[in-house]
Amino acid sequence: MSKRSSKQTAKAKDTRRISQMRNLGPAVERDLNAVGIVTAQQVIDLGPEGAFLKMLEGKAQKGTAAKAVHAAWLYALYAAIHDLDWRDVPEKVKTEFKQLTAEIRESGYYR
């Protein structure tokens, strides 16, 4: 395969703003931008858990993280990455996200 054809088959980076992703609006974009996540590709690369945890760290610095420890954030991020309506996130994934957020709340780290 030539260099030219391999470049053509390489997946293009997603340079959309976060608020242009399905399920994510200006408030989510603001929270993620505050921690250096500014493109859809960064959300995709971090995955829902990674983006969520970075967002929580940013909110913790402002003292507002406790209110954000909710699985709905993860549903929205997962659905945005997979171009789904957030209500269509598979039940198994929702259960995993609920467990993760419960563990985070129980840890007492974000108060």
C-alpha positions in Angstrom: 0.0 0.0 0.0 1.4 3.4 -0.9 1.8 6.2 1.6 -0.9 8.2 -0.1 -3.5 5.4 0.1 -2.6 4.7 3.8 -3.1 8.3 4.6 -6.5 8.3 2.9 -7.6 5.4 4.9 -6.4 6.9 8.2 -9.3 8.0 10.3 -9.7 11.8 10.5 -9.6 13.5 13.8 -12.9 14.8 15.1 -12.4 18.5 15.5 -16.0 19.3 16.4 -16.7 21.4 19.5 -18.0 19.3 22.4 -21.4 21.0 22.2 -21.7 19.7 18.7 -21.7 16.1 19.9 -25.0 14.4 20.5 -26.3 14.8 24.1 -23.7 17.4 25.1 -24.5 21.1 25.4 -22.8 24.3 26.4 -22.7 23.5 30.1 -20.9 20.2 29.5 -18.6 21.9 27.0 -17.8 24.6 29.6 -17.0 22.1 32.3 -14.8 20.0 30.0 -13.1 23.1 28.4 -12.1 24.2 32.0 -9.9 21.1 32.3 -8.4 21.3 28.8 -10.8 19.0 26.9 -11.9 21.1 23.9 -12.7 18.8 21.0 -14.9 15.8 20.4 -11.7 13.8 19.6 -10.4 14.4 23.1 -13.6 13.1 24.6 -13.4 10.1 22.3 -9.8 9.4 23.2 -10.4 9.8 27.0 -13.6 7.7 26.9 -16.5 8.5 29.1 -14.8 7.5 32.4 -11.6 9.5 31.6 -13.5 12.6 30.6 -15.8 12.3 33.6 -12.9 12.0 36.1 -11.0 14.9 34.6 -14.2 17.0 34.8 -14.7 16.0 38.4 -11.1 17.0 39.2 -11.7 20.4 37.7 -15.0 20.8 39.6 -13.2 19.7 42.8 -10.8 22.6 42.5 -13.9 24.9 42.5 -15.6 23.0 45.3 -18.5 21.9 43.1 -17.6 18.2 42.3 -20.0 16.5 44.8 -23.1 17.6 42.8 -21.6 16.2 39.6 -21.0 12.7 40.8 -23.9 11.2 38.9 -24.2 8.4 36.3 -26.2 10.7 34.0 -22.9 12.5 33.1 -21.4 9.1 32.1 -24.5 8.2 30.1 -24.3 11.4 28.1 -20.6 11.1 27.4 -20.9 7.4 26.4 -23.8 8.2 24.1 -22.0 11.2 22.6 -19.0 9.0 21.8 -21.2 6.3 20.2 -23.7 8.8 18.6 -26.6 7.4 20.6 -29.5 9.0 22.4 -28.5 8.9 26.1 -31.6 6.8 26.9 -30.3 4.1 24.5 -27.1 3.4 26.5 -27.1 -0.4 27.1 -28.3 -1.5 30.6 -25.1 -3.3 31.3 -23.1 -0.1 30.7 -25.6 1.9 32.8 -25.1 -0.5 35.7 -21.3 -0.2 35.4 -21.6 3.6 35.5 -23.9 3.5 38.5 -21.4 1.3 40.3 -18.6 3.7 39.4 -20.4 6.8 40.7 -21.5 5.0 43.8 -17.9 4.0 44.5 -16.8 7.6 44.0 -19.5 9.0 46.3 -18.7 6.4 49.0 -15.0 7.2 48.8 -15.8 10.7 50.2 -13.2 12.2 47.9 -15.6 14.7 46.4 -17.5 16.5 49.1 
